[in-house]
């Protein structure tokens, strides 16, 4: 599922996104990379994650409950509490 929207993603529309863009100092740590849909990745572009979340909410792409859940998920990611599944990562890299 897309980290930002929760929508189902497939191999065809799955993109790895830097939560904090590399152009603003983001790294390649598991604490900064998430799976996102092509649409979410394209919309976010180099926007800060906070601005992107607000934009999703303002455009009615996230409900207030989804917005709040995403904020909590983001904190867990940045604290290193959301550790990627190694098998899934290897599969994504090889495809």
C-alpha positions in Angstrom: 0.0 0.0 0.0 1.0 3.6 -0.6 2.6 5.0 2.5 0.8 8.4 1.9 -2.6 7.4 0.7 -3.1 3.8 1.7 -4.1 2.9 -1.8 -3.1 -0.5 -3.2 0.1 -0.3 -5.3 1.3 -2.8 -7.9 4.7 -3.5 -9.4 3.7 -1.2 -12.3 2.9 1.8 -10.1 5.1 1.3 -7.1 7.8 4.0 -6.5 10.3 4.4 -3.7 10.0 7.9 -2.3 12.3 9.9 -0.1 10.1 11.3 2.6 12.7 14.1 3.0 13.9 14.7 -0.6 17.5 14.2 -1.4 17.6 17.8 -2.7 16.9 19.0 0.9 19.3 16.7 2.6 17.3 13.5 2.8 19.2 10.2 2.8 18.7 6.6 1.7 18.0 5.3 5.1 15.0 3.0 5.8 13.8 5.9 8.0 13.4 8.1 4.9 12.3 5.8 2.1 8.7 4.6 1.6 6.7 2.8 -1.0 4.3 5.2 -2.8 2.1 5.1 -5.8 3.1 6.8 -9.0 0.4 9.4 -8.5 1.4 10.2 -4.9 5.1 10.3 -5.8 4.4 12.6 -8.8 2.2 15.0 -6.7 4.7 15.1 -3.8 7.7 15.9 -6.1 10.1 17.9 -3.9 7.4 19.1 -1.5 8.1 18.7 2.2 6.2 15.8 3.6 4.2 18.2 5.9 3.1 20.3 2.9 2.3 17.2 0.9 0.1 15.8 3.7 -1.7 19.1 4.0 -2.2 19.2 0.2 -3.7 15.7 0.3 -6.1 16.7 3.0 -7.1 20.0 1.3 -7.8 18.2 -1.9 -10.0 15.7 0.0 -7.6 12.8 -0.9 -7.2 12.1 2.9 -9.9 12.3 5.6 -9.0 13.9 8.9 -8.7 10.4 10.4 -6.3 9.3 7.6 -4.4 12.6 7.9 -3.9 11.9 11.7 -3.0 8.3 11.1 -0.4 9.4 8.5 1.1 11.8 11.0 1.5 9.0 13.5 2.9 6.7 10.9 5.5 9.3 9.9 6.6 9.7 13.5 7.1 5.9 13.7 9.0 5.9 10.5 11.3 8.7 11.6 11.9 6.9 15.0 12.9 3.7 13.2 9.9 1.8 14.4 8.8 0.9 10.8 11.4 -1.6 9.7 11.1 -2.8 6.1 10.7 -6.5 5.4 14.0 -7.7 4.0 12.4 -10.2 1.6 10.1 -7.5 0.2 13.1 -5.1 -0.2 15.1 -7.7 -2.1 12.2 -8.4 -4.4 11.7 -4.7 -5.1 15.4 -4.2 -5.9 15.5 -7.2 -8.2 12.4 -6.3 -10.2 
